[in-house]
Amino acid sequence: MVQNMPNFVTPFPLESAQELLGIYSSPLYVYNGSILREKINHITKSIPYPHTEFQFASVTNGNVSLLQIFQECGWGLHANTPGDVFLGLKAGFSPHKIVYSGSNLNCQEFVQLLNWGVTTFNLDSVAQLELFCDIYIDKFAEKLTAETKPKLGLRLNLPKLTGESRIGVRPEEFFQAIKITNAVGLKLNGLHFYRGTGTNSTKAFTQVIETILSTCQLLQDWEYLDFGGGFGYPYHHNRMAFDWQNFGRELTAAIEKIGRKIKLIIEPGRAAIAGCCTVLTKVISVKWQGDKQIVGVDTTVANLSVPSVHGGYREIVSFHEINKSDLYLTDVCGNTTYSRDYLGKNCQLPILKSGDILAILDTGAYGYAMSSHFLHRPRPAEVLLEKNQHRLIRQREDYNVLLNSQIFS
Ligand SMILES: Cc1ncc(COP(=O)(O)O)c(C=O)c1O
């Protein structure tokens, strides 16, 4: 199948791409700070409900320099794991601005989060709640003050809204959960809802608001609703995009109708960060198989794993000035023989030659964060463009990284 005719322009001119690759080498993750700030601003303004807090879901991107931009814009951090909290603290987030909503922590990990000062925990099961409460009463109850006392929430499991999911607690378990929490002098303050990642349909979110809000009201000490992440990003720029304005309006109206001052938490990941990043890569070799152009580039799906390994689509554009008639069906292939090493299949690109530069768009979310040393290629560098300047925000790895932690004689 031929992908849609690209209606994209490159995010910066060829001269800038050449300059960046000249300084930092190829392949290269390039983030645009202004685009990121605009997006953060757009999302922030779209929810008029006055008691709203935004937490960036750093599972999508853990680069500390980028986390600092979210912090400067007044957002907090959503942590899926203790590693997210660790990076968030390094970026300068106060632990009170970090909401943990992960799964299956052991005793030491809960102790670590409490020692780091995290105060909001959305727990995934009654067993996790029980473990948390045991640790709290054993080691923390006497030390913590009214301000630092944990706020506890449950991740919500409602199969009729989101289908079967391993995550979360069902309403029929709330009674037991409240009993466990109250027994150690804590309260069950919140619910956390997660629609599922990458949903571009606004209705998929707005149509569940009433159900979520009435489920929250089953908690007598209800103080906050965390409406999660999962908001889509339009990787196909000409297809449906999540409508933040519409979502914000409907959610605000529904909460205001309840007439109770609760805190609303929104924790977007990809919707906030996907669009600010481009991976630049150089063409290494070109061959033709019939009418199809097979282009080999100097990066691999291990450097940017999302498209071919986990499904999904990222637009790939060249810096040539082209007419529609100059475009050819093209596969963009990585620099390994791994059978899934395609950065893009059935793209529409002009005739390319060795040394040309390609831009892989919208790679800010689950890009570097999901890269790996599979195929034993070191990872690229990351660069941030801000105020007409560029700066390195993560070094390119060299082969020594492949020996990290190995023990041999
Ligand atoms: C609880 C929670 N919130 C937010 C996110 C971020 O999701 P997205 O990038 O779809 O917004 C995730 C992703 O795993 C998550 O588990």
The ligand as a Tripos MOL2 file, in Angstrom:
@<TRIPOS>MOLECULE
LIG
   16    16     1     0     0
SMALL
NO_CHARGES

@<TRIPOS>ATOM
      1 C1         -0.5660    5.9030   33.5050 C.3       1 LIG1
      2 C2          0.0000    6.4570   32.2480 C.ar      1 LIG1
      3 N1         -0.1670    7.7650   31.9720 N.ar      1 LIG1
      4 C3          0.3130    8.3120   30.8370 C.ar      1 LIG1
      5 C4          1.0230    7.5560   29.9330 C.ar      1 LIG1
      6 C5          1.4990    8.2040   28.6880 C.3       1 LIG1
      7 O1          0.7110    7.7820   27.6560 O.3       1 LIG1
      8 P1          0.5650    8.5990   26.2980 P.3       1 LIG1
      9 O2          1.9130    8.7430   25.7260 O.co2     1 LIG1
     10 O3         -0.3130    7.7060   25.4830 O.co2     1 LIG1
     11 O4         -0.0790    9.9070   26.6620 O.co2     1 LIG1
     12 C6          1.2160    6.1850   30.1840 C.ar      1 LIG1
     13 C7          1.9540    5.3390   29.2280 C.2       1 LIG1
     14 O5          2.3060    4.2360   29.4850 O.2       1 LIG1
     15 C8          0.7000    5.6260   31.3690 C.ar      1 LIG1
     16 O6          0.8540    4.3340   31.6650 O.3       1 LIG1
@<TRIPOS>BOND
     1     1     2 1
     2     2     3 ar
     3     2    15 ar
     4     3     4 ar
     5     4     5 ar
     6     5     6 1
     7     5    12 ar
     8     6     7 1
     9     7     8 1
    10     8     9 2
    11     8    10 1
    12     8    11 1
    13    12    13 1
    14    12    15 ar
    15    13    14 2
    16    15    16 1
@<TRIPOS>SUBSTRUCTURE
     1 LIG1         1 GROUP 0 **** ****
